[in-house]
Amino acid sequence: MSLPVRRGLLVLVAVLIAQAAWILAVPPFRGVDEIDHAYRAAGVASGQWHLDEQAAHGRGLLVWVPEDLVKAAHAQCTSLPYMRRDNCSPVEQRGNQALVATGAGQYNPLFYWVVGTAAKPFHGANALYAMRIIVAVLCALLLGLGAGLLTIARAGRWTTLAVATSITPQVLFSTSIAGPNGVEMALGFVLWSSLLAIEPVRSARHERALLAVAAATASVLCFLRELGPLWVLCIFASVIALRGLGESWALARRRRSMVILGCLAVLLGIGYGFYWHHLAAQFNVPADAVSEPIPAQWAQAFYVPRWMLQMEAAFPFRDVPPPLWTYPLAFVVIGLLAWAGWRRSGDRRRSRVVLALVVTSLVLPIGPSLYAMPTQGAIWQG
């Protein structure tokens, strides 16, 4: 068995074990917005891709879901301060179906179709557990694939350790609940790894295969969630900066056909994402009321330290931190690995690129936060 396969399988098994602990530890429907995601998945699985009826006494759009799912979620739903009556109790019932509100009603349906279809044979909390398991296995496979691809990129033991460190408690939690956040993280990692793995490969077949993986993951990232195109742009820009413009251009010329097909796939993904966003914008759903005046929240767009803490751990909600001692322990390790990456990057240009990536990853959230602040308040999470 080759080294990339062994490392990929090692990461796959380790992540699955950690995810199993999260799935069992977090009560059903307790994950952040998990009730909304579960309702959306159940609705899409029954053919309700486009929702357009606003809840009168709830947040989001109305969807028909199995009554047993609503009953299983009721206790957790009523304990959450941001949920309202139509999110927790049926507005209307028809046989074993209940009409309830979901805050995820405008989200792209393809992810929810996969998750909801897999959970259809199950009922109540078991359906939610089925959704969690499907998301966990999918994310674990993607993370394992990414680790294997990095090994192809001649990543050594220290890089493998850095990958393990980057799979933080927040990442594990996000990949263990019924939502698209974890899938987005895992796809981004595969995109990074496939692009980095192209550098030392000399085989035309391998280069084409890696470009195909990059194109597939980038196209899905572009429509999975609204900020997907931004992540794709940042990942491509960072890899080009790391490799150098000349070498990147040489690769594009050498594999002209694959690069063109990949660009078309990404454009199709962006087009579909904008098409769905245009459809969702016609549903006329008012933005949730912000709990305090907008001017008082502008400072939250610059809460970089808080975002850094959330990148390490804040679950099941972003205002629920872990024990305080975990933060210095984690950030000492992350800081040492970042310093080692900067020191061992090979030359002065790459060292500057690594430093620029660290700074950009901390500054980048400010832009979207400022953009969304007037209508949605402080929505950014680490």
N, C-alpha and C positions, 0 to 999 in steps of 0.2 A: 504494500500500500504506500503510495507516494506521500511525501511530507505535506503538501497542500491538503490532501484528502484527510490525513490524520489530524491536522490542526483544525480543519473545518468541522470534523466529527467531534473533536474534543470540545470546541466552542458550542456546537449544537447540543450535546448532552448536558454540559454545564448550565447552559441557559435554560434548557427544559426543566432541569431540577430546581433551579432558582424560581422559575415561573410557576412551577407547581406549588411551591411554598407560598407565593403571593396569591395565587388563585384560591388556595385553601384558607389563607389568613384573612383576606378581605371579604367581609360578608357580602352576599348577593346584592347587587344594585347599589353598593356603597361607593364604588369608584366614581371619580369626578364625571358628571354628566352621563353616567353609565345608563341610567334609566332612559334618557333621551335617545341614546344610541341603540338601546335594545328595542325600543318602540319603533324607531326608524327602520331597523333591520327587519323586524317582523312585518312591518307594513310593505316594504319593498319586496320581500319574499312572496307576498300575496298579490303582487302586481301593482301596488300603489307607489309608483315612481314619482309622480308629480302630485304634490299636495298644495291646495290653494285655499283652504278654509281656515281662517284665523280663529283661535280659541277666544271665547268671550271672557273667561275667567281663568286664564292660564297663559303660560309663555310658549309661543310657537304655534304650530299648525296642527290641525286635527287629523288623526289617522286611526283606522280600524286595526286592532290587534287582538290576539286571543285573550279572552277574559281572565284566564288563569295567570297570564303574564302580569296583568294589572294588579290582580290580587296579591301575587308574590312580591311585587314591588311596593305595595301600598305603605307598609310600615316604614321602610326607609324613605320613601317619597315624602311622607308627612313630617318626617324629622328634619328635612332639609329646608332652610329658610328661604331659598330662592324658588322653590316649587310652589305652585298654586293649586287651587281646587281641581281644575280640569286636567292637570298633569298627574294627579294622584287618584282621582275617582272618575268613573265613566260618565261622559256627557250623555251617552245614549247606548243602549244595548240591543243587539239583534242575535238571538240564540246564544252561542258561545263566543261572540265577538263584541268587543267594547270599543267605543269611540273616545280616545283620549288625546291630550296635547303632547307634542314632542318638540323640544327646542332644536332638534337636528333635522327638522322637516325640509330645510332648504339645502342640505348638504348633498353632494354628488352621490347618486344611488348605487354605483357599481360596487363599491366596497361593501355596502350594506346588503346587496343582493347575494354576494358570496357568503357572508356571515349568516344572514337570515335564512337562506336556503339550507345551509348545513344544520341549522337549529330547528327546522320545521318539525322533525319527528318528535321533538321533546316538548315538555310542558312546564309552565311555571318557572321556578328557580332553575330547574334542570336545563331549560332552554337557554337561560343566561349563562350557565356554566358551559354549555356547548359552544356558545359564541366566544366565551373567553378562551376555551381550548383551541378553537379554530384560529383565532388571532395569535395566540401564543405559539402554536406550531408553525404558522406561516412566518412569524417574525424570527423564530429560532432558526428556521431553514435559511432565511435571508442573512441573518448574522453569521451563521456557519459558512455560507457561501462567500460572504465578504471576507471572513478570516482566511479562507482558502485562497482567495484571489490575492490577498495581501502577501501570502507566502509565495505565490507565483512572482510577485513583485520583488522577491528576494528580501522580504521583511524578516529580520532576525528575531531572537527571543525577546529583546527589549521592545521591539515594535509590537510583538504579540502581547507582551505585558501591558503596553499602553492601550491596546485594543480592549483587553480585559478590564482595565481601569475605566475606560470610557463607557462601558456597560454599567452605568451607575444604578443605584436603587430607583431613581426616577425613570430611567430607561426600562428597567425590568418591570416596574409597575405599569408603565405605559404600554408595554407589549403583552400585558397579562389581563387587560380589561377589554370590554367590547367597544372599542373606539378605533378610529383610523390613525391616531397620533403615533402609536408604536410602529405601525406599518410604514408610515412616512419616514421615521427615523431609520428603520432597517433598510429601506430602499435607498435612502441617501448614503448609507454606509456602503452598500453594494456598488452604487455609482462611483463613489470615491475609489473603492478598491479596484474596480474594473479599469478605470482610467489610469491609475497608478501602475497597474500590472502590465500595461502595454509597453512601458519604457524599456525593460530589459529583454522583451520577447523579440526574437528575430524571425520566427516562423510566420509566414503569411497567413496560414490557417488559424494560428492562435491570435494573431492581431485582429483578424476578421471576427473571430468568436468573441473576443473581449469588447470590440466595438459594438457588436450586436447586443451583448449584455448591457453595456452602457446606454445604448439607444432605447432598449426596452424599459429599463428602470427609469430613465429620464422622462420618457413619454408618459409613464404612469404617474410619476411624481408631479407632472405638470397639471394634472386634473384631480388628483386624490384630495387635496385640500387647497385653499385659496393661495397660500404662500408658496406652493410648490414651484412655480416658475422662478421665484426669487432664489430658492435653494439650488435649483439646477444651474442658474446663472452663476451663483457664487462658487459652486463646486467646480464648474468648468473653468471659471476665471482663475481660481486658486491653482488648479492643476497646470494650466497653461503658464501661470507665473512661475510655478515651481520647476517645470520642465524647460521653460524658455520659449519665446515666440518662434525662434528659428526652428527648433526641433519639433515643435507642435505643428508648424506649417509644413515641414517635411513629411510628417506622418499623414497629414490631411491630403497632401499631393500623392503620397504613395498608396493610400487606400481611399482614393477619391470617390469611388462608387459607394463604399460602405459609409463614408462620412456624409455623402449626400442623402443616402437612404436614412441614416440616423437623424439628420437635420429635419427631413420630412416627417419622420415619426414624432420628433419633439414638437414640431409645428402643429401636427394633427392633435397631439395631446393638449397643447395650449389652446388650439381652436375649440376642441370639445369642452375644455374647462371654461372658456369664456362663453361658449354657447349655453352651457348649463347655468352659469352665473347670470346670464341675461334672462333665461327662463325664470330662475329663482327670484330675480329682482322684480318680476311682474306679479309676484304673489302678494305684494303690498302688505308685508309684515312690518309693523312699526318696530323700531329698535327698542330693546328693553330700557326702561327708565334707569338713569344713572342715580345712584343713591345719594349723591351729593353734587353741589353745583360744579359744572365743568371747569371753570377757572381754577377751583381749588385742587383739581386733579392733574394739572399740567406737570407739576413736579414729578409725578409718578412715571412720566416718560423717561426720566433719567435715573430710575432706581436700578442701576447696573449691579450694585452689590446684592440687592435682593434677588435679581434674576440669577446671579451666580449661585446663590444659596439654593434656589429652586432647581437649578441644573443638577445639583447633588441630591436633594431630597426635599419634598414637600408633598405629602400624600396622606389620605386620599384626596385632599384638597390643598390648594396652594398656601393656605394659612395654617396648615397643620404640620409643623416641623418635627423631625426626629429628635432624639437626645442631642444636646448641644455638643457633646464631645465628638460626635461623628463628623462635624464640619471641619475642624482643624486637621483631623486625621486624614480625611479625604483630600483636602486642598494641599496639604503638604506633599502627598504622593503625586497629585496632578501637577503641582508646581515643579517638582523635581523632574518628572517626565518631560514637561514642556521645556525646561531648561536643558535637559539632556538632548532633546530633539533639536533645539537651537544650536547647541554646541557641536553636535555631530552631523549637521546638515550637509557637510561636504565642502562648501565654499561660502564666500561672503555674501554672494547674491541670494543663495538659498537660505542663509541665516536671516537675511532681511525679510524674505518671503514668509518664513515661519513666524517671525515676530509680528509682521503685518497681519497674518491670519489670526493670531491670538488677539490682537487689538481690535480687528474688525469684528470678530465674533462677539466681543463685548459691547461694541458701539452700535452694531447693526440694529438691535432691537429698538433703538431710539426713533429711527425714521418711521417704521410702521406704527409705533405707539403714538407719535405726534399726528400721523395721518388719521388714525382711528379715534383719537381722543374726543373730537367734537360730537361724534354720534354714538360711540360705543364705550367710552370711558377707558379705563386702564385694563385692556384685555390681554396684554402680552404675558406669556408664561415662559419660564426658562426652558 
